[in-house]
Amino acid sequence: TDPARVYIQSFELSNLLHCARHEWPLRGIELPLVLLLGDLASTSPRGFAAPFDFSEDHPDAERLAESEPELARLTGRSGSLRYADLVAPAVLRWLASQGIAGLGPWKESLLLRQPLAPPQDRDGDSRAELAWRRTGAVHPMVTHAKAAGLQVHPYTLRSEERFLALPVSGEPSMEQEMEALLAMGCDGWFTDFPDRGVLLRQA
């Protein structure tokens, strides 16, 4: 129960709010809570674009939405919610006030990209798996989240070519993505290569 070493994270919001409001006070602990975010660009009310507990797929979504009238007021949505609804500045401030410590956005929602046609082979393995190109634009969510006092830890950084995108300049690499995320104000990241992540952070 060391809050410097343990984060509780979820793609759903209601269970995090329950922890902050009930479980943590009851148990006398204060572990940081992180809301994971799916695709911020999608307009779909379900799937990877929406928290399941507030999505059209959840049988109890309407009741959950009604139990959070301030969230409904801030988002302007009384029913299902999308992750995109949860990153407006006013909603981020509300999340922080409710005990949410941070956000874990999908990295592709921050480092915006577009299809690369045809795909390229940049790592020399004779497989053209580089299928995306960075646009150079970044989502403003990080700036708004930091202003609200929230940490930001995007996921998941991997070094294989199929998980990368061609940057505006230079060669694609996991380290290049890490540097770009730090430059926009992220506090850290999820990675399957923590040794390389630590080396870049130290550098």
Contacts in CASP RR format, 6 or more apart in sequence:
PFRMAT RR
TARGET T0000
AUTHOR 0000-0000-0000
METHOD contacts of the structure
MODEL  1
TDPARVYIQSFELSNLLHCARHEWPLRGIELPLVLLLGDLASTSPRGFAA
PFDFSEDHPDAERLAESEPELARLTGRSGSLRYADLVAPAVLRWLASQGI
AGLGPWKESLLLRQPLAPPQDRDGDSRAELAWRRTGAVHPMVTHAKAAGL
QVHPYTLRSEERFLALPVSGEPSMEQEMEALLAMGCDGWFTDFPDRGVLL
RQA
1 29 0 8 1.000
1 31 0 8 1.000
3 29 0 8 1.000
3 30 0 8 1.000
3 31 0 8 1.000
3 32 0 8 1.000
6 31 0 8 1.000
6 32 0 8 1.000
7 31 0 8 1.000
7 32 0 8 1.000
7 33 0 8 1.000
7 34 0 8 1.000
7 101 0 8 1.000
8 16 0 8 1.000
8 19 0 8 1.000
8 31 0 8 1.000
8 32 0 8 1.000
8 33 0 8 1.000
8 34 0 8 1.000
9 33 0 8 1.000
9 34 0 8 1.000
9 35 0 8 1.000
9 36 0 8 1.000
9 104 0 8 1.000
10 16 0 8 1.000
10 33 0 8 1.000
10 34 0 8 1.000
10 35 0 8 1.000
10 36 0 8 1.000
11 35 0 8 1.000
11 36 0 8 1.000
11 37 0 8 1.000
11 38 0 8 1.000
11 51 0 8 1.000
11 52 0 8 1.000
12 51 0 8 1.000
12 52 0 8 1.000
12 53 0 8 1.000
12 54 0 8 1.000
13 35 0 8 1.000
13 51 0 8 1.000
13 53 0 8 1.000
13 54 0 8 1.000
13 86 0 8 1.000
14 53 0 8 1.000
14 54 0 8 1.000
14 64 0 8 1.000
15 53 0 8 1.000
16 33 0 8 1.000
16 34 0 8 1.000
16 35 0 8 1.000
16 100 0 8 1.000
17 68 0 8 1.000
17 98 0 8 1.000
17 100 0 8 1.000
19 31 0 8 1.000
19 33 0 8 1.000
20 33 0 8 1.000
20 98 0 8 1.000
20 99 0 8 1.000
20 100 0 8 1.000
21 98 0 8 1.000
24 30 0 8 1.000
24 31 0 8 1.000
32 101 0 8 1.000
32 102 0 8 1.000
32 151 0 8 1.000
33 99 0 8 1.000
33 100 0 8 1.000
33 101 0 8 1.000
33 102 0 8 1.000
34 100 0 8 1.000
34 101 0 8 1.000
34 102 0 8 1.000
34 103 0 8 1.000
34 104 0 8 1.000
34 151 0 8 1.000
34 153 0 8 1.000
35 86 0 8 1.000
35 95 0 8 1.000
35 100 0 8 1.000
35 102 0 8 1.000
35 103 0 8 1.000
35 104 0 8 1.000
36 103 0 8 1.000
36 104 0 8 1.000
36 105 0 8 1.000
36 155 0 8 1.000
37 83 0 8 1.000
37 86 0 8 1.000
37 87 0 8 1.000
37 103 0 8 1.000
37 104 0 8 1.000
37 105 0 8 1.000
37 106 0 8 1.000
37 109 0 8 1.000
38 48 0 8 1.000
38 49 0 8 1.000
38 83 0 8 1.000
38 105 0 8 1.000
38 106 0 8 1.000
38 109 0 8 1.000
39 48 0 8 1.000
39 49 0 8 1.000
39 83 0 8 1.000
39 106 0 8 1.000
39 108 0 8 1.000
39 109 0 8 1.000
40 83 0 8 1.000
40 84 0 8 1.000
40 87 0 8 1.000
40 105 0 8 1.000
40 106 0 8 1.000
40 109 0 8 1.000
40 139 0 8 1.000
40 141 0 8 1.000
41 84 0 8 1.000
41 109 0 8 1.000
41 112 0 8 1.000
42 48 0 8 1.000
42 49 0 8 1.000
42 82 0 8 1.000
42 84 0 8 1.000
43 49 0 8 1.000
43 82 0 8 1.000
43 84 0 8 1.000
44 50 0 8 1.000
44 82 0 8 1.000
45 55 0 8 1.000
45 56 0 8 1.000
45 80 0 8 1.000
45 82 0 8 1.000
46 55 0 8 1.000
46 56 0 8 1.000
46 57 0 8 1.000
46 80 0 8 1.000
47 55 0 8 1.000
47 57 0 8 1.000
48 106 0 8 1.000
49 82 0 8 1.000
49 83 0 8 1.000
49 84 0 8 1.000
50 56 0 8 1.000
50 57 0 8 1.000
50 80 0 8 1.000
50 81 0 8 1.000
50 82 0 8 1.000
50 83 0 8 1.000
51 81 0 8 1.000
51 83 0 8 1.000
51 86 0 8 1.000
52 58 0 8 1.000
53 60 0 8 1.000
53 61 0 8 1.000
53 64 0 8 1.000
54 61 0 8 1.000
54 64 0 8 1.000
54 65 0 8 1.000
54 79 0 8 1.000
54 80 0 8 1.000
54 81 0 8 1.000
55 61 0 8 1.000
55 80 0 8 1.000
55 81 0 8 1.000
56 80 0 8 1.000
58 64 0 8 1.000
61 79 0 8 1.000
61 80 0 8 1.000
62 79 0 8 1.000
65 71 0 8 1.000
65 72 0 8 1.000
65 77 0 8 1.000
65 78 0 8 1.000
65 79 0 8 1.000
65 80 0 8 1.000
65 81 0 8 1.000
66 72 0 8 1.000
66 78 0 8 1.000
70 94 0 8 1.000
71 81 0 8 1.000
71 91 0 8 1.000
71 94 0 8 1.000
72 78 0 8 1.000
72 79 0 8 1.000
74 88 0 8 1.000
74 90 0 8 1.000
74 91 0 8 1.000
74 94 0 8 1.000
75 81 0 8 1.000
75 85 0 8 1.000
75 86 0 8 1.000
75 88 0 8 1.000
75 91 0 8 1.000
76 85 0 8 1.000
77 85 0 8 1.000
85 91 0 8 1.000
86 92 0 8 1.000
86 95 0 8 1.000
87 103 0 8 1.000
87 105 0 8 1.000
87 139 0 8 1.000
87 141 0 8 1.000
87 144 0 8 1.000
87 145 0 8 1.000
88 144 0 8 1.000
89 144 0 8 1.000
89 147 0 8 1.000
89 148 0 8 1.000
92 103 0 8 1.000
92 144 0 8 1.000
92 145 0 8 1.000
92 147 0 8 1.000
92 148 0 8 1.000
92 150 0 8 1.000
93 148 0 8 1.000
95 148 0 8 1.000
95 150 0 8 1.000
96 148 0 8 1.000
96 149 0 8 1.000
96 150 0 8 1.000
100 150 0 8 1.000
101 150 0 8 1.000
101 151 0 8 1.000
102 145 0 8 1.000
102 150 0 8 1.000
102 151 0 8 1.000
102 152 0 8 1.000
102 153 0 8 1.000
103 141 0 8 1.000
103 145 0 8 1.000
103 150 0 8 1.000
103 151 0 8 1.000
103 152 0 8 1.000
103 153 0 8 1.000
104 152 0 8 1.000
104 153 0 8 1.000
104 154 0 8 1.000
104 155 0 8 1.000
104 190 0 8 1.000
105 139 0 8 1.000
105 141 0 8 1.000
105 152 0 8 1.000
105 154 0 8 1.000
105 155 0 8 1.000
106 154 0 8 1.000
106 155 0 8 1.000
107 154 0 8 1.000
107 155 0 8 1.000
107 156 0 8 1.000
107 157 0 8 1.000
107 177 0 8 1.000
107 181 0 8 1.000
107 189 0 8 1.000
108 165 0 8 1.000
109 139 0 8 1.000
109 141 0 8 1.000
109 154 0 8 1.000
110 138 0 8 1.000
110 139 0 8 1.000
110 141 0 8 1.000
110 142 0 8 1.000
110 154 0 8 1.000
110 181 0 8 1.000
110 184 0 8 1.000
110 186 0 8 1.000
111 134 0 8 1.000
111 136 0 8 1.000
111 138 0 8 1.000
111 165 0 8 1.000
111 177 0 8 1.000
111 180 0 8 1.000
111 181 0 8 1.000
112 134 0 8 1.000
112 135 0 8 1.000
112 136 0 8 1.000
112 137 0 8 1.000
112 138 0 8 1.000
112 139 0 8 1.000
113 132 0 8 1.000
113 133 0 8 1.000
113 134 0 8 1.000
113 135 0 8 1.000
113 165 0 8 1.000
114 132 0 8 1.000
114 133 0 8 1.000
114 135 0 8 1.000
115 131 0 8 1.000
115 132 0 8 1.000
115 133 0 8 1.000
116 130 0 8 1.000
116 131 0 8 1.000
116 132 0 8 1.000
116 133 0 8 1.000
116 165 0 8 1.000
116 166 0 8 1.000
118 128 0 8 1.000
119 128 0 8 1.000
119 129 0 8 1.000
119 130 0 8 1.000
119 131 0 8 1.000
120 128 0 8 1.000
120 130 0 8 1.000
120 166 0 8 1.000
121 127 0 8 1.000
121 128 0 8 1.000
121 129 0 8 1.000
121 130 0 8 1.000
121 161 0 8 1.000
122 130 0 8 1.000
122 161 0 8 1.000
122 166 0 8 1.000
122 171 0 8 1.000
122 172 0 8 1.000
123 161 0 8 1.000
125 161 0 8 1.000
127 161 0 8 1.000
129 160 0 8 1.000
129 161 0 8 1.000
129 162 0 8 1.000
130 161 0 8 1.000
130 162 0 8 1.000
130 164 0 8 1.000
130 165 0 8 1.000
130 166 0 8 1.000
130 172 0 8 1.000
131 162 0 8 1.000
132 164 0 8 1.000
132 165 0 8 1.000
132 166 0 8 1.000
133 165 0 8 1.000
133 166 0 8 1.000
134 165 0 8 1.000
134 166 0 8 1.000
134 167 0 8 1.000
134 168 0 8 1.000
135 168 0 8 1.000
136 168 0 8 1.000
138 180 0 8 1.000
138 184 0 8 1.000
141 152 0 8 1.000
142 152 0 8 1.000
142 184 0 8 1.000
142 185 0 8 1.000
142 186 0 8 1.000
143 184 0 8 1.000
143 185 0 8 1.000
145 151 0 8 1.000
145 152 0 8 1.000
146 152 0 8 1.000
146 185 0 8 1.000
151 187 0 8 1.000
152 185 0 8 1.000
152 186 0 8 1.000
152 187 0 8 1.000
152 188 0 8 1.000
153 186 0 8 1.000
153 187 0 8 1.000
153 188 0 8 1.000
153 189 0 8 1.000
153 190 0 8 1.000
154 181 0 8 1.000
154 186 0 8 1.000
154 188 0 8 1.000
154 189 0 8 1.000
154 190 0 8 1.000
155 189 0 8 1.000
155 190 0 8 1.000
156 189 0 8 1.000
156 190 0 8 1.000
156 191 0 8 1.000
156 192 0 8 1.000
157 163 0 8 1.000
157 174 0 8 1.000
157 177 0 8 1.000
157 178 0 8 1.000
157 181 0 8 1.000
157 189 0 8 1.000
157 190 0 8 1.000
157 191 0 8 1.000
157 192 0 8 1.000
157 193 0 8 1.000
157 197 0 8 1.000
158 164 0 8 1.000
158 174 0 8 1.000
158 191 0 8 1.000
158 192 0 8 1.000
158 193 0 8 1.000
159 173 0 8 1.000
159 174 0 8 1.000
159 193 0 8 1.000
159 196 0 8 1.000
161 172 0 8 1.000
163 174 0 8 1.000
164 172 0 8 1.000
164 173 0 8 1.000
164 174 0 8 1.000
164 177 0 8 1.000
165 172 0 8 1.000
165 177 0 8 1.000
166 172 0 8 1.000
167 176 0 8 1.000
167 180 0 8 1.000
170 176 0 8 1.000
174 191 0 8 1.000
174 193 0 8 1.000
174 196 0 8 1.000
175 196 0 8 1.000
175 197 0 8 1.000
175 200 0 8 1.000
178 189 0 8 1.000
178 191 0 8 1.000
178 197 0 8 1.000
178 200 0 8 1.000
178 201 0 8 1.000
179 200 0 8 1.000
181 188 0 8 1.000
181 189 0 8 1.000
182 188 0 8 1.000
182 201 0 8 1.000
188 201 0 8 1.000
189 197 0 8 1.000
191 197 0 8 1.000
END
